[in-house]
């Protein structure tokens, strides 16, 4: 199974022997959770501005938030909620997705397209914006070791809000 790794600490998505600059979330919206996601086979889609043979297209991926500097729009669903990998499009951040910030994303798209009939593993790790993690005060460590119960609705998984989908 092909694998992509997104490291929030370095802002890099790696795979296929290459890396791309990426980010997730904003200052007000949390980044994608650290875990391994599985993009189902044929989960890659393009916008309708520049469709690519063999890849389904959909007008909702024509929006600037899914479009690179070359006006090429695409989206790889990673198998959970409305989360995916897509060009950043110059927006202020993502709503939890992995946004590729490089101006030309066609190379990554082509590599994903070549394996689109397979599942793709997407590992997310790291901590956004932090290069080092200092020890927390002991009282905080105790609270983290014995946290309050999580509300049932939150245990259902990541909830992602998209007004433009």
C-alpha positions in Angstrom: 0.0 0.0 0.0 1.5 3.4 -0.9 2.2 5.7 2.1 2.3 9.4 2.7 3.5 11.0 5.9 2.5 14.4 7.1 4.7 15.8 9.8 3.0 18.9 11.4 6.3 19.8 13.2 8.2 20.3 9.9 5.2 21.2 7.7 6.2 18.5 5.2 4.2 15.8 3.4 6.5 13.0 2.2 6.0 10.0 0.0 6.9 8.6 -3.4 10.6 9.6 -2.7 9.7 13.3 -2.5 8.4 16.0 -0.1 6.0 18.9 -0.4 5.3 21.9 1.9 2.0 21.5 3.7 -0.1 22.7 6.7 -3.2 21.8 8.6 -5.7 23.9 10.5 -5.4 27.6 11.4 -4.7 29.6 14.5 -8.4 29.0 15.5 -9.0 25.5 14.0 -7.1 22.5 15.2 -4.8 20.6 12.8 -5.6 17.1 11.6 -5.3 14.6 14.5 -2.1 12.4 14.8 -3.0 9.0 13.5 -3.0 6.9 10.4 -5.8 7.4 7.9 -6.6 5.2 4.9 -7.6 6.9 1.7 -9.8 4.3 -0.1 -9.1 3.3 -3.7 -10.3 5.9 -6.2 -10.7 8.6 -3.6 -8.9 11.2 -5.8 -11.1 13.9 -7.5 -10.4 17.0 -9.6 -12.3 20.2 -10.1 -14.0 20.9 -13.4 -11.7 23.7 -14.6 -8.9 21.2 -15.6 -10.2 17.6 -15.5 -7.8 14.7 -15.9 -8.6 11.5 -17.8 -9.5 8.7 -15.5 -10.1 10.9 -12.4 -13.7 11.9 -11.5 -14.3 15.6 -11.4 -16.7 17.7 -9.2 -17.4 21.4 -9.3 -17.0 21.8 -5.5 -13.2 21.3 -6.0 -13.0 24.3 -8.3 -13.0 26.6 -5.3 -9.8 28.6 -4.6 -9.2 26.7 -1.4 -8.6 23.5 -3.5 -6.7 25.2 -6.3 -2.9 25.7 -6.8 -1.2 28.6 -8.4 -1.7 27.0 -11.9 -5.4 26.9 -11.4 -5.4 23.1 -11.0 -7.9 21.9 -8.4 -8.0 18.4 -6.8 -8.8 16.6 -3.6 -7.8 13.2 -2.1 -10.3 12.1 0.5 -8.5 10.3 3.3 -11.4 8.2 4.5 -12.8 10.2 7.4 -15.4 12.9 7.5 -14.7 15.6 4.9 -10.9 15.4 5.5 -8.4 15.2 2.7 -5.3 16.4 1.0 -5.6 19.3 -1.5 -3.7 22.4 -2.8 -3.8 25.1 -0.2 -5.0 27.8 -2.7 -3.6 30.7 -0.7 -6.3 30.5 2.0 -5.4 31.3 5.6 -5.3 27.6 6.4 -7.4 24.5 6.3 -10.4 23.3 8.2 -8.5 20.2 9.4 -7.3 19.0 6.0 -3.7 18.8 4.8 -3.2 21.7 2.5 -0.2 21.6 0.0 1.3 25.1 0.1 3.6 24.6 -2.9 2.4 26.7 -5.9 2.5 23.7 -8.3 0.9 20.5 -7.0 0.6 18.6 -10.3 3.6 16.4 -9.4 2.0 15.1 -6.2 -1.4 14.7 -8.0 0.2 12.7 -10.8 1.9 10.4 -8.2 -1.4 9.8 -6.4 -3.1 9.4 -9.7 -0.7 6.6 -10.7 -1.7 4.6 -7.6 -5.4 5.7 -7.4 -6.7 2.2 -7.8 -5.0 1.3 -4.4 -5.7 2.3 -0.9 -3.2 5.0 0.3 -2.0 5.1 3.9 -1.7 8.7 5.3 0.2 9.0 8.6 -0.1 12.2 10.5 2.4 13.0 13.2 4.1 15.9 15.0 2.9 19.1 16.7 2.2 22.2 14.6 4.4 25.1 15.3 6.4 23.5 18.1 10.0 22.5 17.6 10.6 21.5 21.2 8.3 20.4 24.0 9.2 21.4 27.5 8.1 19.5 30.6 4.7 20.6 31.9 4.2 21.5 35.6 3.6 18.4 37.7 -0.1 19.5 38.5 -0.7 19.6 34.7 0.9 16.2 34.2 -1.4 14.7 36.8 -4.5 16.2 35.1 -3.3 14.8 31.8 -2.7 11.4 33.3 -6.2 11.4 34.9 -8.3 13.5 32.5 -12.0 14.2 33.0 -14.3 11.8 31.0 -14.8 12.7 27.4 -18.4 13.6 26.3 -19.9 10.7 24.3 -20.4 12.8 21.2 -16.7 13.6 21.0 -15.8 9.9 21.1 -17.5 9.4 17.7 -14.5 10.8 15.8 -13.3 14.1 14.2 -16.1 16.5 13.4 -15.2 18.8 10.5 -17.3 21.8 9.4 -17.2 22.9 5.8 -19.5 25.7 4.6 -18.2 25.5 1.0 -18.6 21.8 0.3 
